């Protein structure tokens, strides 16, 4: 039975890793969310209600496994409900590094993420705070990027301070072809890590 659940869970995970481009559902609280979902003809099962309660009470994004553990539910059932709620614009999910998708309420506004793999912490920030990084990438490489579905990975200030000085790219100098010294510009990861977001969380913390 467990092997069957794992196989089923893997199948669901392969589906929900894509990010639906659904319009954000206008709901300021759980009662508004329930009313909006019912207005769209979505049945509110007991499991769906529990998942919603958990997400509205959470202070950080949660994985399906964490939600299932908290509610003592089968993970595949939680995945199915998360996929449906995301498709209706109530949720969004983000991948931090190589970790599983973490789900948060889209009703709280658009968010983008910066992740430090050294200490496994992430910052949730308003998208406009990363516009300078986004503009630099577009000017330099011609790409328009978003850090909502896949987080920007970099080293946070605390972890960077623990590294030996010669490994800190923002402190390196190099000699140019004419003998002049050039100071390296901070990397994109360093620039992003310097952005102070309103929420820091640890995705690896046990539920």
C-alpha atoms as a printed R data frame, in Angstrom:
    type eleno elety resid chain resno       x      y       z
1   ATOM     1    CA   UNK     A     1   0.000  0.000   0.000
2   ATOM     2    CA   UNK     A     2   2.803  2.419   0.926
3   ATOM     3    CA   UNK     A     3   4.601  1.706  -2.354
4   ATOM     4    CA   UNK     A     4   1.372  2.425  -4.237
5   ATOM     5    CA   UNK     A     5   0.951  5.711  -2.363
6   ATOM     6    CA   UNK     A     6   4.528  6.694  -3.142
7   ATOM     7    CA   UNK     A     7   4.065  5.928  -6.831
8   ATOM     8    CA   UNK     A     8   0.827  7.894  -6.858
9   ATOM     9    CA   UNK     A     9   2.460 10.746  -4.963
10  ATOM    10    CA   UNK     A    10   5.298 10.914  -7.475
11  ATOM    11    CA   UNK     A    11   2.785 11.094 -10.292
12  ATOM    12    CA   UNK     A    12   0.946 13.978  -8.662
13  ATOM    13    CA   UNK     A    13   4.205 15.797  -7.900
14  ATOM    14    CA   UNK     A    14   5.166 15.637 -11.559
15  ATOM    15    CA   UNK     A    15   1.932 17.469 -12.385
16  ATOM    16    CA   UNK     A    16   1.975 20.174  -9.727
17  ATOM    17    CA   UNK     A    17   5.565 21.279 -10.364
18  ATOM    18    CA   UNK     A    18   4.275 23.436 -13.228
19  ATOM    19    CA   UNK     A    19   3.017 26.868 -12.210
20  ATOM    20    CA   UNK     A    20  -0.541 27.617 -13.388
21  ATOM    21    CA   UNK     A    21  -1.071 31.182 -14.592
22  ATOM    22    CA   UNK     A    22  -4.444 31.601 -12.935
23  ATOM    23    CA   UNK     A    23  -5.726 35.058 -11.960
24  ATOM    24    CA   UNK     A    24  -5.286 35.678  -8.255
25  ATOM    25    CA   UNK     A    25  -8.491 34.946  -6.341
26  ATOM    26    CA   UNK     A    26  -9.751 37.998  -4.454
27  ATOM    27    CA   UNK     A    27 -10.132 36.749  -0.879
28  ATOM    28    CA   UNK     A    28  -8.860 38.544   2.206
29  ATOM    29    CA   UNK     A    29  -9.676 35.760   4.675
30  ATOM    30    CA   UNK     A    30 -10.714 32.133   4.760
31  ATOM    31    CA   UNK     A    31 -14.451 32.929   4.725
32  ATOM    32    CA   UNK     A    32 -14.008 35.019   1.558
33  ATOM    33    CA   UNK     A    33 -11.929 32.225   0.025
34  ATOM    34    CA   UNK     A    34 -14.578 29.599   0.748
35  ATOM    35    CA   UNK     A    35 -17.327 31.817  -0.672
36  ATOM    36    CA   UNK     A    36 -15.294 32.553  -3.827
37  ATOM    37    CA   UNK     A    37 -14.532 28.869  -4.376
38  ATOM    38    CA   UNK     A    38 -18.177 27.896  -3.951
39  ATOM    39    CA   UNK     A    39 -19.188 30.641  -6.379
40  ATOM    40    CA   UNK     A    40 -16.976 28.902  -8.936
41  ATOM    41    CA   UNK     A    41 -18.782 25.644  -8.315
42  ATOM    42    CA   UNK     A    42 -15.944 24.048  -6.355
43  ATOM    43    CA   UNK     A    43 -17.063 21.580  -3.732
44  ATOM    44    CA   UNK     A    44 -15.566 22.195  -0.301
45  ATOM    45    CA   UNK     A    45 -14.752 18.750   1.072
46  ATOM    46    CA   UNK     A    46 -13.602 18.165   4.633
47  ATOM    47    CA   UNK     A    47 -10.005 17.611   3.442
48  ATOM    48    CA   UNK     A    48 -10.043 20.804   1.359
49  ATOM    49    CA   UNK     A    49 -11.336 22.754   4.356
50  ATOM    50    CA   UNK     A    50  -8.519 21.401   6.537
51  ATOM    51    CA   UNK     A    51  -5.895 22.275   3.928
52  ATOM    52    CA   UNK     A    52  -7.267 25.806   3.673
53  ATOM    53    CA   UNK     A    53  -7.316 26.199   7.462
54  ATOM    54    CA   UNK     A    54  -3.682 25.092   7.649
55  ATOM    55    CA   UNK     A    55  -2.490 27.467   4.917
56  ATOM    56    CA   UNK     A    56  -4.325 30.474   6.362
57  ATOM    57    CA   UNK     A    57  -2.829 29.738   9.792
58  ATOM    58    CA   UNK     A    58   0.717 29.185   8.475
59  ATOM    59    CA   UNK     A    59   3.383 31.875   8.808
60  ATOM    60    CA   UNK     A    60   5.479 30.463   5.958
61  ATOM    61    CA   UNK     A    61   5.017 28.358   2.805
62  ATOM    62    CA   UNK     A    62   4.461 24.647   3.436
63  ATOM    63    CA   UNK     A    63   5.051 21.511   1.404
64  ATOM    64    CA   UNK     A    64   2.312 18.981   0.762
65  ATOM    65    CA   UNK     A    65   4.159 16.514   2.988
66  ATOM    66    CA   UNK     A    66   4.249 19.004   5.861
67  ATOM    67    CA   UNK     A    67   0.534 19.697   5.515
68  ATOM    68    CA   UNK     A    68  -0.240 15.973   5.339
69  ATOM    69    CA   UNK     A    69   1.841 15.351   8.460
70  ATOM    70    CA   UNK     A    70   0.124 18.114  10.412
71  ATOM    71    CA   UNK     A    71  -3.331 16.899   9.438
72  ATOM    72    CA   UNK     A    72  -2.565 13.167   9.490
73  ATOM    73    CA   UNK     A    73  -3.740 12.820   5.892
74  ATOM    74    CA   UNK     A    74  -2.506 10.845   2.904
75  ATOM    75    CA   UNK     A    75  -0.054 13.032   0.949
76  ATOM    76    CA   UNK     A    76  -1.653 12.242  -2.430
77  ATOM    77    CA   UNK     A    77  -4.979 13.644  -1.227
78  ATOM    78    CA   UNK     A    78  -3.270 16.844  -0.082
79  ATOM    79    CA   UNK     A    79  -1.464 17.156  -3.435
80  ATOM    80    CA   UNK     A    80  -4.729 16.860  -5.353
81  ATOM    81    CA   UNK     A    81  -6.364 19.575  -3.286
82  ATOM    82    CA   UNK     A    82  -3.359 21.883  -3.553
83  ATOM    83    CA   UNK     A    83  -3.349 21.484  -7.319
84  ATOM    84    CA   UNK     A    84  -7.047 22.365  -7.538
85  ATOM    85    CA   UNK     A    85  -6.720 25.375  -5.228
86  ATOM    86    CA   UNK     A    86  -3.719 26.644  -7.187
87  ATOM    87    CA   UNK     A    87  -5.547 26.198 -10.474
88  ATOM    88    CA   UNK     A    88  -8.323 28.425  -9.100
89  ATOM    89    CA   UNK     A    89  -5.850 31.189  -8.189
90  ATOM    90    CA   UNK     A    90  -5.951 30.770  -4.418
91  ATOM    91    CA   UNK     A    91  -2.402 29.401  -3.994
92  ATOM    92    CA   UNK     A    92   1.009 29.545  -5.598
93  ATOM    93    CA   UNK     A    93   4.020 27.331  -5.043
94  ATOM    94    CA   UNK     A    94   7.760 27.911  -5.105
95  ATOM    95    CA   UNK     A    95  10.793 25.625  -5.336
96  ATOM    96    CA   UNK     A    96  13.761 26.512  -3.140
97  ATOM    97    CA   UNK     A    97  16.933 24.873  -4.429
98  ATOM    98    CA   UNK     A    98  16.275 21.166  -4.904
99  ATOM    99    CA   UNK     A    99  13.472 21.035  -2.353
100 ATOM   100    CA   UNK     A   100   9.806 20.153  -2.910
101 ATOM   101    CA   UNK     A   101   7.208 22.708  -3.909
102 ATOM   102    CA   UNK     A   102   6.159 24.957  -1.023
103 ATOM   103    CA   UNK     A   103   2.634 26.372  -1.072
104 ATOM   104    CA   UNK     A   104   1.483 29.787   0.090
105 ATOM   105    CA   UNK     A   105  -1.660 31.865  -0.268
106 ATOM   106    CA   UNK     A   106  -1.742 33.934  -3.435
107 ATOM   107    CA   UNK     A   107  -4.384 36.145  -1.832
108 ATOM   108    CA   UNK     A   108  -1.647 37.785   0.247
109 ATOM   109    CA   UNK     A   109  -0.175 39.299  -2.881
110 ATOM   110    CA   UNK     A   110   2.597 38.368  -5.333
111 ATOM   111    CA   UNK     A   111   5.839 37.245  -3.739
112 ATOM   112    CA   UNK     A   112   9.268 36.254  -4.981
113 ATOM   113    CA   UNK     A   113  11.923 34.336  -3.091
114 ATOM   114    CA   UNK     A   114  15.648 34.322  -2.367
115 ATOM   115    CA   UNK     A   115  17.142 31.113  -0.998
116 ATOM   116    CA   UNK     A   116  20.450 30.440   0.749
117 ATOM   117    CA   UNK     A   117  21.365 26.728   0.523
118 ATOM   118    CA   UNK     A   118  24.152 27.105   3.108
119 ATOM   119    CA   UNK     A   119  21.749 27.730   5.997
120 ATOM   120    CA   UNK     A   120  18.521 26.619   4.238
121 ATOM   121    CA   UNK     A   121  16.737 29.900   4.875
122 ATOM   122    CA   UNK     A   122  14.709 31.924   2.418
123 ATOM   123    CA   UNK     A   123  13.372 35.447   2.158
124 ATOM   124    CA   UNK     A   124   9.922 36.213   0.816
125 ATOM   125    CA   UNK     A   125   9.993 39.653  -0.815
126 ATOM   126    CA   UNK     A   126   7.773 41.912  -2.875
127 ATOM   127    CA   UNK     A   127   8.636 41.560  -6.581
128 ATOM   128    CA   UNK     A   128   9.536 45.232  -6.982
129 ATOM   129    CA   UNK     A   129  12.431 44.785  -4.550
130 ATOM   130    CA   UNK     A   130  14.100 42.480  -7.087
131 ATOM   131    CA   UNK     A   131  13.484 44.755 -10.067
132 ATOM   132    CA   UNK     A   132  17.126 46.014 -10.077
133 ATOM   133    CA   UNK     A   133  18.350 42.410 -10.419
134 ATOM   134    CA   UNK     A   134  15.719 41.718 -13.047
135 ATOM   135    CA   UNK     A   135  16.696 44.828 -15.028
136 ATOM   136    CA   UNK     A   136  20.385 43.895 -14.919
137 ATOM   137    CA   UNK     A   137  19.686 40.424 -16.310
138 ATOM   138    CA   UNK     A   138  17.479 41.822 -19.074
139 ATOM   139    CA   UNK     A   139  20.090 44.412 -20.091
140 ATOM   140    CA   UNK     A   140  22.996 41.986 -19.958
141 ATOM   141    CA   UNK     A   141  21.424 38.788 -21.325
142 ATOM   142    CA   UNK     A   142  18.057 39.760 -22.810
143 ATOM   143    CA   UNK     A   143  16.035 37.554 -20.479
144 ATOM   144    CA   UNK     A   144  12.955 38.603 -18.532
145 ATOM   145    CA   UNK     A   145  13.099 36.609 -15.316
146 ATOM   146    CA   UNK     A   146  10.846 35.851 -12.391
147 ATOM   147    CA   UNK     A   147  11.750 34.382  -9.013
148 ATOM   148    CA   UNK     A   148   8.208 33.418  -8.012
149 ATOM   149    CA   UNK     A   149   8.220 29.767  -9.104
150 ATOM   150    CA   UNK     A   150  11.945 29.051  -8.764
151 ATOM   151    CA   UNK     A   151  13.752 31.055  -6.103
152 ATOM   152    CA   UNK     A   152  16.871 33.092  -6.727
153 ATOM   153    CA   UNK     A   153  19.645 31.055  -5.090
154 ATOM   154    CA   UNK     A   154  22.513 32.876  -3.397
155 ATOM   155    CA   UNK     A   155  24.535 33.190  -0.204
156 ATOM   156    CA   UNK     A   156  22.978 35.258   2.565
157 ATOM   157    CA   UNK     A   157  24.975 37.940   4.368
158 ATOM   158    CA   UNK     A   158  25.454 35.834   7.512
159 ATOM   159    CA   UNK     A   159  26.842 32.848   5.581
160 ATOM   160    CA   UNK     A   160  28.983 35.054   3.330
161 ATOM   161    CA   UNK     A   161  30.584 36.628   6.418
162 ATOM   162    CA   UNK     A   162  31.719 33.179   7.612
163 ATOM   163    CA   UNK     A   163  33.638 32.469   4.425
164 ATOM   164    CA   UNK     A   164  37.365 33.193   4.073
165 ATOM   165    CA   UNK     A   165  37.968 36.665   2.595
166 ATOM   166    CA   UNK     A   166  39.545 35.341  -0.609
167 ATOM   167    CA   UNK     A   167  36.308 33.510  -1.493
168 ATOM   168    CA   UNK     A   168  34.133 36.614  -1.278
169 ATOM   169    CA   UNK     A   169  33.565 37.752  -4.848
170 ATOM   170    CA   UNK     A   170  32.489 41.238  -3.789
171 ATOM   171    CA   UNK     A   171  35.955 41.869  -2.280
172 ATOM   172    CA   UNK     A   172  38.084 40.621  -5.181
173 ATOM   173    CA   UNK     A   173  40.259 42.843  -7.334
174 ATOM   174    CA   UNK     A   174  41.875 41.900 -10.611
175 ATOM   175    CA   UNK     A   175  44.554 43.448 -12.811
176 ATOM   176    CA   UNK     A   176  43.440 44.528 -16.282
177 ATOM   177    CA   UNK     A   177  45.422 44.155 -19.515
178 ATOM   178    CA   UNK     A   178  47.049 47.586 -19.015
179 ATOM   179    CA   UNK     A   179  48.022 46.867 -15.435
180 ATOM   180    CA   UNK     A   180  45.156 48.810 -13.871
181 ATOM   181    CA   UNK     A   181  43.142 47.300 -11.019
182 ATOM   182    CA   UNK     A   182  39.469 46.581 -11.433
183 ATOM   183    CA   UNK     A   183  37.146 45.865  -8.563
184 ATOM   184    CA   UNK     A   184  34.705 43.048  -9.375
185 ATOM   185    CA   UNK     A   185  31.060 44.013  -9.192
186 ATOM   186    CA   UNK     A   186  28.987 42.028  -6.675
187 ATOM   187    CA   UNK     A   187  27.382 38.939  -8.164
188 ATOM   188    CA   UNK     A   188  23.631 38.814  -8.720
189 ATOM   189    CA   UNK     A   189  23.361 36.429  -5.795
190 ATOM   190    CA   UNK     A   190  25.173 38.924  -3.553
191 ATOM   191    CA   UNK     A   191  22.942 41.770  -4.707
192 ATOM   192    CA   UNK     A   192  19.834 39.721  -4.075
193 ATOM   193    CA   UNK     A   193  21.033 38.557  -0.659
194 ATOM   194    CA   UNK     A   194  21.415 42.197   0.358
195 ATOM   195    CA   UNK     A   195  17.732 42.866  -0.278
196 ATOM   196    CA   UNK     A   196  15.930 42.943   3.030
197 ATOM   197    CA   UNK     A   197  12.629 41.115   2.778
198 ATOM   198    CA   UNK     A   198   9.826 41.213   5.323
199 ATOM   199    CA   UNK     A   199   9.785 37.475   5.987
200 ATOM   200    CA   UNK     A   200  12.558 34.952   6.518
201 ATOM   201    CA   UNK     A   201  11.745 31.278   6.950
202 ATOM   202    CA   UNK     A   202  13.441 27.885   7.038
203 ATOM   203    CA   UNK     A   203  11.781 25.445   4.628
204 ATOM   204    CA   UNK     A   204  13.570 22.451   6.144
205 ATOM   205    CA   UNK     A   205  12.112 22.977   9.582
206 ATOM   206    CA   UNK     A   206  10.009 19.976  10.549
207 ATOM   207    CA   UNK     A   207   6.291 20.581  10.572
